[in-house]
Amino acid sequence: MSISFLLSRIKSALSFSLFFLTVFCSAVLLSQKESPARPLSIALILENGASDHGAADLLDALRAAAAKHSASAEVVIADPDKTNQTDIFRKAASDHDLVIVAEGRLHEILRDNAAAFPKTMFGCIDTGVRNRNIMSVTFEDNEPAYIAGAAAAKLLAPGTKIGWLQAEKTPMLNNMYKAFVDGTQLSSPGTKTLQVSAGFNKPLAEADALRSLEEKGCGIVVVAGGYGQRGVWNAAGTTRALLVGMDQDQSSQAPGRVPFSIIKRFDRALTEIVDSAASGHFRAKDILVYTLANGGVDIRLSDDWAKTSPVSGKLASRMDDLRHEITAGNIKFTDLRDPTLCDCLD
């Protein structure tokens, strides 16, 4: 058998092998195109379906984040007055790839149940829970709260007080309230702040509490009432007190009556968690902290109020000074959030 004949046979065999390899690779690629990976399934658990003009209004951010990654998204309601929240949480964890919570009771349920669902990713907003399948975003909300307290005391008329109206005491609100009161003392030592809890999702009780605080001499009231704060905004026209917004810019709720709002970027936190889950490299065990320095929290002067107030320029300057002092590390805070929610599931 000649060498040229052998070389010809080898060449033919190689060509045949390459042909089948090409066909095989094409088939694999085709099957991948025909069978795309299942889209990410996301659940956001809230305690009420109504708008709270703040943290719960994450729905638009959820829709946008889900659409960005061609994911499916569902809002699940776990009303503490009507449902077993733990059962609802566990069902959502069984049915979805990513479950996000952003409210106090649900933080504790996440802490106690996440380990039972090791294949599910969890997003925790507004406190830190560290575990192998949880990514948390928390807020240094004491920073803008301190500035808000200092600014509120500057606006306070002689002999009047400041009100702090909330639904319930929570570690997050306790943290903010302490910083707010400290801020008032910086601007006006001896300023009195009255703290009132009206109850979960009780708009009528919050409206009554607003009027009661004004009757007790409060010229400024911080509106931190959660789902029930719609009662405050509905009753705003029956009072003269200035109102400080929470979570979002609330100036549209009572035009001309909201000098500033404490901002917490819940929308950005939700988007960052969804992006991380969709990337395939979920930032489990990370606790991200949103601060004044990175823009995750802020205090925002209302445009409509600033246009009519003769002191808005001086107030804005004072806010900027305090913002600089805080971001430079010259003002320190004590964190009063519940320590049992951190590093508990390692």
N, C-alpha and C positions, 0 to 999 in steps of 0.2 A: 504494500500500500504506500503510495507516494506521500511525501510530506505536504505537498500542495493539496492533496485530497483531504488529509487529516485537518489541515487548517480550515478548509472549506466547511467540513462537518462541524468543527468547533464554532466557527462563525455563525453557522445556521442555528446551532443549539443556543448560543448566547442571544441571538435575535429572537428566538422563540420564547426564551425565559423573560427577556425584557418586555415582550409583547404582553405576556400574561401578568407580569408585575404592574405594568401600566393599567391594564384592565382592572386588576385587583384594587389598586389605589384609587382609581376613578370610582369604583363601586363603593368604597369606604367613604369617600368624600360625598358622593351622592346620597348615601344613607344618612350621613350627618346632616345634610341640608334638608332631607325629608323628615328628619326626626330631631327638631331643635330642642334644646334644653327647656325644661318646664320653667315658666316665668316665676319670679320671686313672688311669694304670697305674703302680704303684710296685713297685720291687724293693729289698729290703734284703739286702746281701751280707754274710754272716758266714763266719768261717773254720771253724766247727764247729757241728753241730746240737745239741750238748748245752748245758745251762745252765752258766754260769760264775758264777752268783750275782752278776753285776755288769753290765758293759757289754753283753755279748751278750744279756742278758735284755731286749731291746728289743721283743720280739714283741708283748707286750700293748699297749705304747704304739703300735706300728704298726697293730695291728688297730683300736684306738680312733680313731686319727687318720684311717685310711682310711674307717671307717664314718661319721665326721663329715662327710666330703665325698663319700660314695657312690663311693669309689674302690676299685679292685681292688689287692690287695697280695699280694706273694709274697716268701718268704724263700729266698734262693739260697745254697747252701753251696759255698764255695770252699776246701776243705781243702788247705793248702800241701803236706801229705805225700802227697796222693792225686790232686790235679788240677792242671791248668794254670790258675792263677788269672787270668792275663791273658785267656785265651780265654773263661773264664766271665764275666769282667767285660765284655768286648766284646759277648758275646751278650746279656747283660742290658741293656746300653746300646742295643742295636739293637731290643730287644723292649719296652722300657718308656719311659714319659715321664719318670720320675724314678727315679734310682738313688742309693741312700744307702750309704755305707761308714763304718765306725767303728773300723777296726783297722789297725795299722801297715803291713803289707805292702800292704794294699789302698789306703792313702793314696798310696803311691808309684805304684801302677798307675793310680790316678785321675789323678795328676799327668801321667803319661806318655801317657795315652790319651784324656783328655776332649776334647781339641781335634779328634779325629777324629769326634766325634758332636755337632756344633754345635746340633742341634735337641733334644738330650736335656738335661734338667736333672739336675744332680748335687748331692747333699748330702754334705758332708764333716764328720764329727764327731770331735773330739779333736785336730785340728790344722787349720791354715789353708792352703788352696790357693786362690789368687785367679785367677779366669778368668771370662770372659764368661758361662759357663753353670754356674758352681759357686757354691753358697752354703755357707759354712763356719761351724761353731760350735766354738769351742775353749774350753779351761778354764784359768783361773788356779789350777790344782790345787796349785801350790806354796804357796798361801796356807793352805789347811787342812792340808797336809802339814807345814808349819812348826809350826802349833799342835799337831799330833799328836806331832811330835818333842819339843816342849817338855813336853807332858803325859806322854808315855811316860817321859821322863827323871825326871819327878817321882815316878812310880810305881815306879821301878827300885829294887830292893833293893841294898844296898851290895855291891860286888864283882861284880855281874852285868852282862851286856851286853844289847844289843838286836839282834834279827835282822830282816833285810829279805829276805823270800822272794818271788822273782818267777819267771816263766817264762823270760823273755829280757830282755836290755837293750834298751830302746827309748828314743827321744828323750823321750817323755812320762814314762816311769818315771825316766829320768835326772834330768829336771827336778824331779820330786817328791822323789826320793831326796836330792838336794843340799839342798833346803829342809828336809826332815825332819832330816837330820844337823845343819844349822845350828840348828834348833829344840832339838835335844838339848843342844847346847853352851850355849845360852842358859840352860837350867835347871840343867845339871850339866856344867860344862867338864871335858873328859877322858873323857866317856862314849864307849864304843866301840860302833859299829854294824857288824855283819857282814852283807854283801850276798851273797846266793847266788842263782844262776840254775839252775833245775832242768830247763829245756827245755820246748818248746811241747807243750801237751796231754799232760803226763806226771803223772797224779795219784799214781801209786805213788812216782815219784821225788820229788815234792813232799812226800809223807808222810814219806819217809826223810829229806829235807832238814830238815823240821820237828824230827824227833827228834835229828838231828845238831846243829842249832843249840842245842837245849836242852842236849845233852851238852857243848857248847862254852861253856856258861855264860850262855845267853840266857834271861832271865826274861820278856821280851816279844818277840813276833814279829809283824811287819807282814805280812799275807797279801795279796800282790799278784800271785798266780800265774795269773791268767786262767783258761782252761778247766781247767787241772790243779789248781786250788785245792780242788776237791771232795775231793781226796786229803788235803789238810790238815784239812778239816773232819771227814772220816771218822776221821782219826787223832787228833783233838783230845783224845779221852778217854784216850789213852795218854800224854799229857804234862801237865805242870803249868803251862807257860808261859801268860801272858796273850796274847791274840791281838787285833791291831788289824785291823778290817775295811776293805775298799776298795770304792769305787763305790756300794754300797748299805749300809744298816744291816744288818750281818751278825750281830747279837746272837742271832738265832734259830738260827744254825748251831752255836753252842757256848754255850748259856745259862749266864750267870754268869761266862764266861771272856773276853768281849769288852767291855772298858771303853768303847770308842768306835770309830766308823768314819769314814773319810774319804768324804764324799758327793760324787758328780759326777752332775749331772742329765742323763744320757743320754736319758731319756724325754722330758724337756722339750725338749731339742735336736731330737730326731726330730720331735716334734709341731710345733715352730716351722718346721722345714723343709717339712714336708708342708703346713701351713697356707699358707705363702708360695707354694708351687707351685700349690696349688688356687685361690689368689686371682686368678690371672691376672697378677699383678705379682711374679714371682719375684725375690727379692733376690740376683740374680747379682752376683758380685764382692764381696759383703759377707762380712766375717769378724766374726761376733759373738763376744764374749768373755764367758764366764760367770765371775762373781767372787763373793766373799763378800758384797760390797755389794748385788749384784742377786739373790742367792739361788741362783745357778747351781752353786755349790760350797758345801760346809759341812763342819763336823765335828760329829758327833752322839754325845752321851753315851748309853750304853745304859741303858734304864730298869731292867732286871733287875739289872745290875751296880751301878748307883747305889743301889739299895735295900739292898744288903748291904755296901757299902764305906763305911767311916767317913771316908774322905777325899774322897768324891765331891763334897761341897759346895765344898770348897776348890779342887778340880780344875775344877769348872764355872766358878767365879769367875775362875780363872786363864785359862781358855779365852776367856771373855768379854772379859777385859782385852786379850788378844792380838788377838782379833777386832776390837776397837775400834781398836787401834793400827794394824793393817793397813789397815782401811777408811779410816782417817784419813790414810793415806799416810806414816805414820811409820816403817814397815818396808818396805824395798825388796828386790826379788828380781831375780836374773839368769835370763833365759829360756834354757834349754839345749836347747829343741826344735830340730829340724833346720831350719836356715834355707832350705835348698833347696826346701822344700815351700811356701814363701810367695812370692807375686808372680812365679811362674815362667812363667806362660802368658799374660801381658798381650799 
